[in-house]
Amino acid sequence: CGSCLQVPADFKALIQRFYHLQSERLETYRLFEEGHEAYLRTGPHYDFDHYKQLVHEITQAFCGISKEVLELKGKLHHEFDRPDLSEHIEKLQCKEKQKLELTARLQLARQRAQDHPEDEDCQEKIQEIKHEIIKNKEALSEIMQDFKYDSEECD
């Protein structure tokens, strides 16, 4: 398309920033997982204060990332006239919120399973949530692929 041969550098920078934020988000999840595993090892007398601090820091990190992602979304829509891309981000944010809720539910289920090894329902619950997380991750990667495709079509 001749109309978009000249992709502005700041558009490219914005797209790069978005990818960077997404990888920061993944890194934050990794820290959250590791922190929760460490917390489970402190059972049965859990070091809850330490874990609460971790949850607080993780929440802060996710809020910061989301805030900036939403700013990028606004810029894509209004400054670059790319409502298609801002819509992908809208969907992504929704799925990310769901992923965080599922992750929290999984962590609670894991602790419950550890505290009640005799209860088979706990293991079932874990498998159920893990399955939902897999579906969520598939949806997220599909959105990211759509975003990548649509943002590169002018390159």
Steps between C-alpha positions, in 0.01 A plus 500: 500500500652827386325708766703349780845453358629750752437341837586766757790409726297580810236249388768232485636609837153477650452147364842402639407647837181297501695178436742594774213549747356162408832331571520691830158360580623145436802560720273628778295180477819298530594686819147452633520125437845469658392704799194285551703181479736638763198591714360146475833366626450699822192288586333385715579819696493725199703819487196700398650846558777433253252371244266795556791732422571306180134522393510873567813548285363280220172693504691829476700367206191378315321831562795695362516282190124522441500875544768543234340246265176700522689820418645330190152381410374859513786625286448230238136591478522878500846601383557224245138434406538125554179394678569145376816482711344667802220243483754217514646661810153533650443125454848425629448700820178313562674162461795616713261591780348153472847341501589678823175386665562141385859513627381616843235226507760240405728613782218470754409157366863387526519607862171328578627180335820519705303550823252222420693226317215253563246714312483396135272792411797730551702325228200509270458871559868558415463311169185696420669835555812390309277413206341845511848656513602306187191628316575852622861481377381378159260794475779740602743370240229522233439866587874567493528336157214715367666807646836410346344433160295820497783719627749368244286513187643841408863414555 
